[in-house]
Amino acid sequence: MRSYRELFRTPEYTPFFFSFAAQNAALTISGLALATLVYRATASPLLSAVSMFGPQLAQMIGATFFLSGADRLPPRATLTGINSAFAVCTAVLALPGLPIGAVFAVVFLQGLIASLGGGVSGGLLNEILPKEGFVLGRSVFNMASGLMQVTGFATGGALLTLLSPRTCLLLSAALYATTALALRLGLTARPPRSTGRPSVAATWRTNALLWSSRPRRLTYLGMWLPNGLVVGCESLYVSYDSGSAGALFASAALGMFAGDLTLGRFVPPALRARLDVPLRLLLAAPYLFFALRPGMPWAAMAVCVGSVGFGASLVLQERLMTLTPDELAGHALGLRSAGMLTMQGVSAALAGTIAQLTSPGTAMTLMATASTAVTLTLAVLARQERHLHQGRVIRTFP
């Protein structure tokens, strides 16, 4: 499947795609509004960063206890419930006088709820599309995410000049509710992909099974660490230049959109499989220069070019699917999503702490350096794994 026309003619793909896009727009606008609200109240880069990326910190907790539900719950009902819960939580965040502690409690709850979302969505997409259409379909979802971030951050920045952050949060809550309704009406009721009841024990068993393979471990780490450390850089946009934060987020999302479009539509599979390391290095490279505190538009150009490197996620997701049985696809993609988002939340907290002690530009440079070092280390380990595997094949088949 190489045609967008063929892709959107696939039953259920179109309503699923537009619901995903609307959810991402709501997430983007609410995240920027909440970060702005917290920064105005506290003047703290750390609290601002954690408020925006804090839900990710709860993702691994959810993945540890609840992720077996990704394949054992009916997809339509689960996704509808998740977006309905997001609508309620976002409306609560808009309440006047809500203490900072309560804000972060709601943010944590959102993360726990979201821990199921990536696995259910990924597994459903894998079910809707044929095998040869997964990368193209996933790339379009990623492009939608990037486009909605461009639109959402630009719209959110504009709205924040006209409306209060709390009003923007209420608009996001309404968008989440609309997404829940669209999912309920646009998807058919499918049975769970796996039998059995969701449980903590089942989650732990499947997590252990997925983690037991060294190639899968390296693939997961490649999706979690370099990407997460760079998102730590992004979490400092508000404190780096609060007046231009929306433009920086939009530029980063535009670069991500360009990378996903190129990889998903134009790069042949054989070449795409070899691009994950160069793309992850590109992802971090522009942030190495933020210690010099570049102004607009240079900062926007830098983050746009670097964000093309987020396309490495497509390569690694495709690799993960080749290493995973179909009946565990939802759980495997959910673990990927939960780990990635958790690392983003941890990195946001780490970057905010460094920025408190130094400056946002210096913190960005240090996070980018760490991302580069991790990518090079994982590349060496992957090369050793390939050589070891080749050695086993030679010994087994003389």
VOPAGU-2260 file (C-alpha; in pm, 1 decimal, decimal comma):
REM VOPAGU-2260
SITE   aa  ch    i         X         Y         Z
SITE  MET   A    0       0,0       0,0       0,0
SITE  ARG   A    1     177,1     312,7    -128,1
SITE  SER   A    2    -116,8     541,9    -212,5
SITE  TYR   A    3    -290,0     786,5      22,8
SITE  ARG   A    4    -609,5     735,4    -178,1
SITE  GLU   A    5    -595,8     363,4    -112,7
SITE  LEU   A    6    -516,6     427,1     252,2
SITE  PHE   A    7    -817,2     653,6     312,8
SITE  ARG   A    8   -1046,3     412,0     129,8
SITE  THR   A    9    -969,9     151,6     395,4
SITE  PRO   A   10   -1284,4     107,5     610,2
SITE  GLU   A   11   -1270,7     290,4     947,9
SITE  TYR   A   12    -932,0     448,6     878,5
SITE  THR   A   13   -1073,3     792,7     793,4
SITE  PRO   A   14   -1288,1     846,3    1106,9
SITE  PHE   A   15   -1011,7     701,3    1321,9
SITE  PHE   A   16    -760,1     939,6    1163,8
SITE  PHE   A   17    -972,8    1252,2    1212,5
SITE  SER   A   18   -1050,2    1158,5    1572,8
SITE  PHE   A   19    -678,7    1113,9    1638,0
SITE  ALA   A   20    -607,4    1454,5    1482,3
SITE  ALA   A   21    -872,1    1625,8    1696,6
SITE  GLN   A   22    -738,1    1461,0    2011,7
SITE  ASN   A   23    -388,2    1587,3    1932,1
SITE  ALA   A   24    -517,0    1940,0    1872,6
SITE  ALA   A   25    -689,7    1934,0    2211,6
SITE  LEU   A   26    -375,2    1798,9    2378,7
SITE  THR   A   27    -159,9    2068,8    2220,4
SITE  ILE   A   28    -381,7    2363,6    2305,5
SITE  SER   A   29    -445,0    2244,9    2661,8
SITE  GLY   A   30     -75,3    2172,8    2721,4
SITE  LEU   A   31      35,5    2519,2    2612,1
SITE  ALA   A   32    -245,4    2684,5    2808,7
SITE  LEU   A   33    -164,3    2491,1    3126,5
SITE  ALA   A   34     211,1    2555,8    3099,0
SITE  THR   A   35     141,7    2926,7    3052,2
SITE  LEU   A   36     -99,1    2932,7    3346,7
SITE  VAL   A   37     151,7    2760,7    3577,0
SITE  TYR   A   38     444,2    2977,1    3460,8
SITE  ARG   A   39     246,9    3297,3    3521,7
SITE  ALA   A   40     153,5    3175,1    3868,8
SITE  THR   A   41     496,4    3044,8    3975,9
SITE  ALA   A   42     763,2    3190,5    3738,2
SITE  SER   A   43     923,4    2843,7    3757,9
SITE  PRO   A   44    1067,6    2677,7    3444,7
SITE  LEU   A   45    1056,9    2343,0    3626,9
SITE  LEU   A   46     689,4    2358,9    3721,4
SITE  SER   A   47     594,6    2495,9    3380,0
SITE  ALA   A   48     775,7    2211,2    3202,5
SITE  VAL   A   49     632,2    1942,7    3431,4
SITE  SER   A   50     278,3    2080,5    3400,8
SITE  MET   A   51     295,7    2045,7    3022,3
SITE  PHE   A   52     467,7    1708,4    3009,7
SITE  GLY   A   53     368,9    1578,2    3351,6
SITE  PRO   A   54     105,9    1330,0    3229,4
SITE  GLN   A   55     389,8    1140,4    3065,6
SITE  LEU   A   56     549,9    1079,0    3406,5
SITE  ALA   A   57     256,1     857,0    3499,4
SITE  GLN   A   58     269,8     657,0    3177,6
SITE  MET   A   59     511,6     390,3    3300,6
SITE  ILE   A   60     308,1     337,9    3616,1
SITE  GLY   A   61       4,8     278,3    3398,4
SITE  ALA   A   62     206,0      51,8    3169,1
SITE  THR   A   63     320,6    -149,5    3470,7
SITE  PHE   A   64     -28,7    -214,4    3604,0
SITE  PHE   A   65    -291,3    -160,9    3331,6
SITE  LEU   A   66    -135,0    -221,0    2988,8
SITE  SER   A   67    -274,8    -573,8    2947,5
SITE  GLY   A   68    -604,6    -397,6    2875,2
SITE  ALA   A   69    -462,8    -272,7    2543,0
SITE  ASP   A   70    -541,8    -609,5    2381,8
SITE  ARG   A   71    -807,8    -737,0    2626,1
SITE  LEU   A   72   -1058,9    -448,0    2613,2
SITE  PRO   A   73   -1292,8    -353,9    2323,6
SITE  PRO   A   74   -1113,3     -74,7    2131,4
SITE  ARG   A   75   -1407,4     155,3    2052,1
SITE  ALA   A   76   -1543,7     166,5    2406,5
SITE  THR   A   77   -1194,4     211,6    2554,3
SITE  LEU   A   78   -1094,8     499,8    2326,5
SITE  THR   A   79   -1430,7     669,8    2378,3
SITE  GLY   A   80   -1391,6     641,1    2754,9
SITE  ILE   A   81   -1035,3     775,4    2749,5
SITE  ASN   A   82   -1132,9    1090,1    2558,7
SITE  SER   A   83   -1437,1    1144,6    2780,7
SITE  ALA   A   84   -1211,7    1125,8    3087,2
SITE  PHE   A   85    -967,9    1371,6    2926,6
SITE  ALA   A   86   -1256,7    1614,4    2873,0
SITE  VAL   A   87   -1351,4    1598,7    3241,3
SITE  CYS   A   88    -991,4    1632,8    3366,2
SITE  THR   A   89    -920,2    1930,4    3139,0
SITE  ALA   A   90   -1236,3    2104,7    3254,3
SITE  VAL   A   91   -1126,1    2052,8    3616,6
SITE  LEU   A   92    -788,9    2212,9    3538,9
SITE  ALA   A   93    -975,9    2524,4    3424,4
SITE  LEU   A   94   -1137,8    2576,4    3765,2
SITE  PRO   A   95   -1040,3    2913,5    3919,5
SITE  GLY   A   96    -833,7    2895,8    4235,5
SITE  LEU   A   97    -725,9    2534,8    4186,2
SITE  PRO   A   98    -411,2    2485,1    4400,0
SITE  ILE   A   99     -87,5    2388,4    4224,3
SITE  GLY   A  100     -85,9    2056,8    4411,6
SITE  ALA   A  101    -432,4    1976,4    4280,7
SITE  VAL   A  102    -324,9    2073,0    3928,1
SITE  PHE   A  103     -45,6    1817,8    3936,9
SITE  ALA   A  104    -274,7    1553,0    4088,1
SITE  VAL   A  105    -510,1    1592,7    3790,8
SITE  VAL   A  106    -214,1    1589,9    3551,7
SITE  PHE   A  107     -96,4    1261,9    3709,5
SITE  LEU   A  108    -445,3    1112,3    3674,4
SITE  GLN   A  109    -448,1    1209,4    3306,1
SITE  GLY   A  110    -122,5    1022,6    3258,8
SITE  LEU   A  111    -261,3     706,8    3417,5
SITE  ILE   A  112    -567,3     720,3    3191,6
SITE  ALA   A  113    -353,9     787,3    2884,0
SITE  SER   A  114    -129,6     487,1    2949,4
SITE  LEU   A  115    -385,7     265,8    2774,7
SITE  GLY   A  116    -442,7     498,9    2480,8
SITE  GLY   A  117    -124,1     437,5    2283,1
SITE  GLY   A  118    -160,7      59,4    2298,2
SITE  VAL   A  119    -529,0      54,8    2209,8
SITE  SER   A  120    -481,7     299,5    1920,3
SITE  GLY   A  121    -170,9     125,0    1787,5
SITE  GLY   A  122    -327,2    -217,6    1808,7
SITE  LEU   A  123    -646,1     -98,6    1637,8
SITE  LEU   A  124    -446,9      64,1    1357,2
SITE  ASN   A  125    -253,3    -260,1    1310,2
SITE  GLU   A  126    -588,5    -439,2    1290,6
SITE  ILE   A  127    -755,5    -196,4    1047,7
SITE  LEU   A  128    -465,9    -183,2     798,7
SITE  PRO   A  129    -297,7    -467,0     608,6
SITE  LYS   A  130      65,5    -539,2     702,6
SITE  GLU   A  131     207,4    -357,7     402,4
SITE  GLY   A  132       5,2     -47,0     489,3
SITE  PHE   A  133     117,7      -8,2     851,8
SITE  VAL   A  134     413,2     226,5     793,3
SITE  LEU   A  135     220,2     450,9     553,1
SITE  GLY   A  136     -79,2     457,9     786,4
SITE  ARG   A  137     137,9     524,0    1089,6
SITE  SER   A  138     326,7     798,2     904,6
SITE  VAL   A  139      -2,5     973,0     825,0
SITE  PHE   A  140     -96,5     954,0    1193,9
SITE  ASN   A  141     242,0    1102,4    1284,8
SITE  MET   A  142     198,7    1374,3    1023,1
SITE  ALA   A  143    -143,6    1450,0    1165,7
SITE  SER   A  144      15,1    1478,1    1507,2
SITE  GLY   A  145     274,9    1718,5    1368,6
SITE  LEU   A  146      20,1    1918,6    1172,9
SITE  MET   A  147    -213,7    1942,2    1470,4
SITE  GLN   A  148      77,5    2057,1    1683,1
SITE  VAL   A  149     162,1    2326,1    1426,1
SITE  THR   A  150    -203,1    2428,9    1414,7
SITE  GLY   A  151    -261,8    2376,2    1784,4
SITE  PHE   A  152      40,7    2569,4    1906,9
SITE  ALA   A  153     -17,6    2849,4    1656,1
SITE  THR   A  154    -386,0    2860,9    1747,8
SITE  GLY   A  155    -309,3    2822,4    2115,9
SITE  GLY   A  156     -56,1    3105,0    2103,8
SITE  ALA   A  157    -308,6    3327,0    1926,1
SITE  LEU   A  158    -587,7    3232,3    2164,7
SITE  LEU   A  159    -369,7    3311,1    2464,9
SITE  THR   A  160    -327,8    3666,4    2338,9
SITE  LEU   A  161    -707,2    3703,7    2325,7
SITE  LEU   A  162    -835,5    3470,1    2596,9
SITE  SER   A  163    -727,5    3350,4    2938,1
SITE  PRO   A  164    -548,4    3015,5    2979,4
SITE  ARG   A  165    -853,3    2881,6    3163,9
SITE  THR   A  166   -1081,3    2961,4    2870,7
SITE  CYS   A  167    -838,2    2780,8    2638,3
SITE  LEU   A  168    -853,5    2478,2    2868,6
SITE  LEU   A  169   -1233,4    2475,7    2845,3
SITE  LEU   A  170   -1214,1    2487,8    2465,0
SITE  SER   A  171    -979,9    2188,2    2476,0
SITE  ALA   A  172   -1219,8    2000,6    2703,2
SITE  ALA   A  173   -1497,1    2056,8    2448,6
SITE  LEU   A  174   -1270,1    1925,6    2171,7
SITE  TYR   A  175   -1196,5    1609,6    2372,9
SITE  ALA   A  176   -1570,2    1553,7    2419,2
SITE  THR   A  177   -1624,7    1594,5    2045,1
SITE  THR   A  178   -1349,4    1340,2    1978,2
SITE  ALA   A  179   -1516,4    1088,4    2209,9
SITE  LEU   A  180   -1844,0    1127,7    2021,5
SITE  ALA   A  181   -1671,5    1089,6    1682,6
SITE  LEU   A  182   -1502,6     766,7    1794,2
SITE  ARG   A  183   -1830,3     626,4    1923,1
SITE  LEU   A  184   -2008,2     698,4    1594,9
SITE  GLY   A  185   -1723,5     636,4    1347,9
SITE  LEU   A  186   -1581,1     302,7    1461,2
SITE  THR   A  187   -1745,1     -37,2    1465,0
SITE  ALA   A  188   -1763,3    -240,7    1783,9
SITE  ARG   A  189   -1472,0    -485,2    1761,7
SITE  PRO   A  190   -1399,2    -760,8    2013,4
SITE  PRO   A  191   -1073,9    -756,5    2211,4
SITE  ARG   A  192    -770,3    -892,3    2025,6
SITE  SER   A  193    -675,2   -1127,9    2310,5
SITE  THR   A  194    -877,7   -1341,0    2548,5
SITE  GLY   A  195    -869,3   -1311,5    2924,7
SITE  ARG   A  196    -936,6   -1032,4    3168,3
SITE  PRO   A  197    -697,3    -738,4    3205,6
SITE  SER   A  198    -490,6    -777,2    3519,4
SITE  VAL   A  199    -169,0    -663,4    3678,5
SITE  ALA   A  200     -28,3   -1017,0    3654,1
SITE  ALA   A  201    -106,1   -1036,4    3281,5
SITE  THR   A  202      54,6    -697,2    3228,4
SITE  TRP   A  203     371,6    -802,7    3406,7
SITE  ARG   A  204     392,7   -1133,1    3218,3
SITE  THR   A  205     359,3    -967,9    2878,4
SITE  ASN   A  206     597,1    -685,7    2967,2
SITE  ALA   A  207     854,8    -946,1    3074,1
SITE  LEU   A  208     802,4   -1141,8    2753,3
SITE  LEU   A  209     845,3    -834,5    2534,8
SITE  TRP   A  210    1151,4    -721,3    2730,3
SITE  SER   A  211    1315,1   -1067,0    2721,8
SITE  SER   A  212    1432,8   -1025,6    2360,6
SITE  ARG   A  213    1754,9    -823,9    2326,4
SITE  PRO   A  214    1665,9    -688,1    1979,1
SITE  ARG   A  215    1329,9    -567,7    2114,7
SITE  ARG   A  216    1502,0    -412,2    2417,8
SITE  LEU   A  217    1738,2    -213,8    2196,1
SITE  THR   A  218    1445,8    -108,5    1976,3
SITE  TYR   A  219    1248,7      12,5    2277,5
SITE  LEU   A  220    1545,6     205,5    2417,0
SITE  GLY   A  221    1598,6     366,8    2076,6
SITE  MET   A  222    1237,4     486,6    2077,6
SITE  TRP   A  223    1242,2     603,6    2439,3
SITE  LEU   A  224    1573,7     769,2    2525,6
SITE  PRO   A  225    1708,6     995,2    2245,2
SITE  ASN   A  226    1360,1    1119,8    2161,2
SITE  GLY   A  227    1270,2    1179,2    2526,6
SITE  LEU   A  228    1584,7    1378,7    2600,0
SITE  VAL   A  229    1512,7    1609,8    2306,6
SITE  VAL   A  230    1154,4    1659,6    2426,0
SITE  GLY   A  231    1318,7    1782,0    2747,6
SITE  CYS   A  232    1462,8    2060,3    2531,3
SITE  GLU   A  233    1116,9    2134,6    2391,0
SITE  SER   A  234     971,2    2158,1    2741,6
SITE  LEU   A  235    1183,9    2470,1    2797,3
SITE  TYR   A  236    1044,3    2672,8    2507,4
SITE  VAL   A  237     813,5    2871,1    2737,3
SITE  SER   A  238    1094,5    2966,0    2975,9
SITE  TYR   A  239    1345,1    3016,1    2689,2
SITE  ASP   A  240    1121,6    3274,0    2516,8
SITE  SER   A  241     768,6    3290,7    2651,0
SITE  GLY   A  242     659,2    3532,9    2380,0
SITE  SER   A  243     770,0    3301,3    2099,7
SITE  ALA   A  244     701,7    2960,7    2257,3
SITE  GLY   A  245     404,8    2894,1    2029,1
SITE  ALA   A  246     618,8    2965,5    1721,2
SITE  LEU   A  247     894,6    2732,5    1844,7
SITE  PHE   A  248     649,0    2449,6    1913,2
SITE  ALA   A  249     489,7    2502,9    1572,1
SITE  SER   A  250     829,8    2498,9    1399,3
SITE  ALA   A  251     924,4    2174,9    1572,9
SITE  ALA   A  252     594,2    2018,1    1471,4
SITE  LEU   A  253     644,7    2133,0    1110,4
SITE  GLY   A  254     982,9    1958,2    1100,2
SITE  MET   A  255     829,1    1640,0    1240,6
SITE  PHE   A  256     558,0    1656,9     975,1
SITE  ALA   A  257     818,0    1689,3     697,7
SITE  GLY   A  258    1019,7    1395,2     830,2
SITE  ASP   A  259     719,1    1164,5     857,8
SITE  LEU   A  260     592,5    1262,1     511,5
SITE  THR   A  261     930,8    1191,6     352,8
SITE  LEU   A  262     992,6     860,2     527,7
SITE  GLY   A  263     641,0     724,6     500,3
SITE  ARG   A  264     575,1     815,9     137,2
SITE  PHE   A  265     901,1     860,0     -54,8
SITE  VAL   A  266    1183,4     660,4     108,6
SITE  PRO   A  267    1211,4     294,6      -4,9
SITE  PRO   A  268    1182,6      37,7     277,4
SITE  ALA   A  269    1540,2     -90,5     233,1
SITE  LEU   A  270    1684,5     259,2     273,4
SITE  ARG   A  271    1441,1     355,3     549,2
SITE  ALA   A  272    1561,6      66,9     766,7
SITE  ARG   A  273    1913,6     215,6     771,5
SITE  LEU   A  274    1816,7     571,7     862,8
SITE  ASP   A  275    1724,5     539,3    1229,8
SITE  VAL   A  276    2068,8     634,8    1369,1
SITE  PRO   A  277    2129,8     934,5    1135,0
SITE  LEU   A  278    1779,7    1063,7    1210,1
SITE  ARG   A  279    1826,6    1037,2    1586,8
SITE  LEU   A  280    2155,5    1227,0    1558,2
SITE  LEU   A  281    1983,8    1495,7    1349,9
SITE  LEU   A  282    1714,6    1521,4    1617,4
SITE  ALA   A  283    1961,4    1640,0    1881,8
SITE  ALA   A  284    2215,4    1832,6    1673,3
SITE  PRO   A  285    2049,0    2180,1    1654,2
SITE  TYR   A  286    2002,5    2201,4    2030,3
SITE  LEU   A  287    2379,5    2179,2    2084,2
SITE  PHE   A  288    2395,8    2547,4    1987,0
SITE  PHE   A  289    2124,8    2680,4    2217,3
SITE  ALA   A  290    2382,1    2775,4    2479,9
SITE  LEU   A  291    2453,9    3068,5    2245,3
SITE  ARG   A  292    2087,7    3169,5    2289,7
SITE  PRO   A  293    1990,3    3216,0    1925,1
SITE  GLY   A  294    1698,4    3446,8    1871,5
SITE  MET   A  295    1402,8    3417,8    1639,4
SITE  PRO   A  296    1394,2    3317,6    1355,4
SITE  TRP   A  297    1719,2    3119,4    1393,3
SITE  ALA   A  298    1589,9    2922,7    1689,3
SITE  ALA   A  299    1272,1    2832,6    1498,1
SITE  MET   A  300    1473,2    2722,2    1194,0
SITE  ALA   A  301    1700,4    2506,9    1411,4
SITE  VAL   A  302    1420,5    2322,2    1587,8
SITE  CYS   A  303    1236,8    2271,4    1257,6
SITE  VAL   A  304    1539,3    2103,2    1096,8
SITE  GLY   A  305    1613,0    1894,0    1405,5
SITE  SER   A  306    1256,1    1772,1    1439,1
SITE  VAL   A  307    1280,7    1595,9    1103,4
SITE  GLY   A  308    1473,2    1340,3    1310,6
SITE  PHE   A  309    1154,7    1235,2    1491,8
SITE  GLY   A  310    1096,6    1025,7    1179,1
SITE  ALA   A  311    1327,4     765,8    1334,0
SITE  SER   A  312    1023,7     656,0    1536,3
SITE  LEU   A  313     860,8     522,4    1218,3
SITE  VAL   A  314    1163,5     307,5    1139,4
SITE  LEU   A  315    1175,7     167,8    1491,5
SITE  GLN   A  316     800,6     101,1    1512,5
SITE  GLU   A  317     820,3     -96,9    1189,9
SITE  ARG   A  318    1111,8    -293,4    1335,2
SITE  LEU   A  319     918,9    -356,8    1657,2
SITE  MET   A  320     622,8    -498,2    1463,4
SITE  THR   A  321     850,1    -743,3    1279,5
SITE  LEU   A  322     981,4    -864,5    1616,3
SITE  THR   A  323     639,6    -901,8    1785,6
SITE  PRO   A  324     353,2   -1155,7    1745,8
SITE  ASP   A  325      28,4   -1005,5    1611,8
SITE  GLU   A  326    -170,4   -1090,8    1925,2
SITE  LEU   A  327      68,0    -875,7    2131,3
SITE  ALA   A  328      79,2    -581,2    1888,1
SITE  GLY   A  329    -136,9    -352,8    2102,7
SITE  HIS   A  330      56,3    -428,7    2420,9
SITE  ALA   A  331     390,8    -386,4    2242,2
SITE  LEU   A  332     291,7     -50,6    2093,0
SITE  GLY   A  333     140,2      55,2    2424,9
SITE  LEU   A  334     466,1     -22,4    2602,8
SITE  ARG   A  335     648,5     175,4    2335,6
SITE  SER   A  336     412,4     472,7    2384,2
SITE  ALA   A  337     416,4     455,6    2764,1
SITE  GLY   A  338     793,5     429,5    2786,5
SITE  MET   A  339     846,9     708,3    2535,8
SITE  LEU   A  340     605,2     943,5    2708,0
SITE  THR   A  341     743,0     858,3    3051,4
SITE  MET   A  342    1091,9     941,1    2932,3
SITE  GLN   A  343     960,3    1267,9    2791,5
SITE  GLY   A  344     811,4    1355,0    3129,5
SITE  VAL   A  345    1129,0    1259,3    3316,0
SITE  SER   A  346    1335,3    1460,4    3069,9
SITE  ALA   A  347    1107,1    1761,4    3108,4
SITE  ALA   A  348    1158,8    1749,0    3485,9
SITE  LEU   A  349    1535,5    1703,8    3444,1
SITE  ALA   A  350    1563,5    1983,1    3187,8
SITE  GLY   A  351    1356,6    2213,2    3406,9
SITE  THR   A  352    1580,4    2141,1    3706,1
SITE  ILE   A  353    1896,6    2213,8    3505,9
SITE  ALA   A  354    1738,8    2533,9    3372,0
SITE  GLN   A  355    1660,9    2643,8    3728,6
SITE  LEU   A  356    2028,7    2606,2    3816,7
SITE  THR   A  357    2177,6    2743,4    3491,8
SITE  SER   A  358    1964,5    2877,1    3204,7
SITE  PRO   A  359    1715,4    2729,2    2957,8
SITE  GLY   A  360    1968,3    2752,8    2670,9
SITE  THR   A  361    2237,7    2571,5    2867,4
SITE  ALA   A  362    1991,4    2302,7    2974,9
SITE  MET   A  363    1890,7    2244,1    2612,0
SITE  THR   A  364    2254,0    2198,7    2511,6
SITE  LEU   A  365    2319,8    1948,2    2789,8
SITE  MET   A  366    2005,8    1745,2    2709,5
SITE  ALA   A  367    2102,2    1735,3    2340,9
SITE  THR   A  368    2452,9    1618,1    2428,8
SITE  ALA   A  369    2307,1    1335,4    2636,6
SITE  SER   A  370    2072,9    1237,5    2351,1
SITE  THR   A  371    2365,2    1219,8    2106,9
SITE  ALA   A  372    2570,0    1005,8    2345,1
SITE  VAL   A  373    2279,8     763,4    2398,2
SITE  THR   A  374    2219,1     726,6    2024,5
SITE  LEU   A  375    2585,4     644,6    1958,1
SITE  THR   A  376    2592,9     393,8    2246,2
SITE  LEU   A  377    2279,4     215,8    2122,7
SITE  ALA   A  378    2421,6     204,7    1769,9
SITE  VAL   A  379    2732,3      25,4    1897,2
SITE  LEU   A  380    2521,2    -223,3    2097,5
SITE  ALA   A  381    2297,3    -292,1    1795,2
SITE  ARG   A  382    2601,3    -357,2    1577,6
SITE  GLN   A  383    2735,6    -601,2    1835,2
SITE  GLU   A  384    2396,7    -777,9    1842,8
SITE  ARG   A  385    2397,2    -816,4    1463,9
SITE  HIS   A  386    2749,0    -959,7    1466,9
SITE  LEU   A  387    2653,6   -1199,3    1747,1
SITE  HIS   A  388    2345,5   -1314,3    1554,9
SITE  GLN   A  389    2550,5   -1368,5    1239,1
SITE  GLY   A  390    2798,1   -1574,0    1442,0
SITE  ARG   A  391    2516,2   -1796,4    1571,6
SITE  VAL   A  392    2385,0   -1850,5    1218,0
SITE  ILE   A  393    2729,5   -1947,8    1090,0
SITE  ARG   A  394    2780,5   -2198,6    1375,1
SITE  THR   A  395    2433,1   -2345,8    1328,5
SITE  PHE   A  396    2458,1   -2380,6     949,9
SITE  PRO   A  397    2821,5   -2464,8     865,0
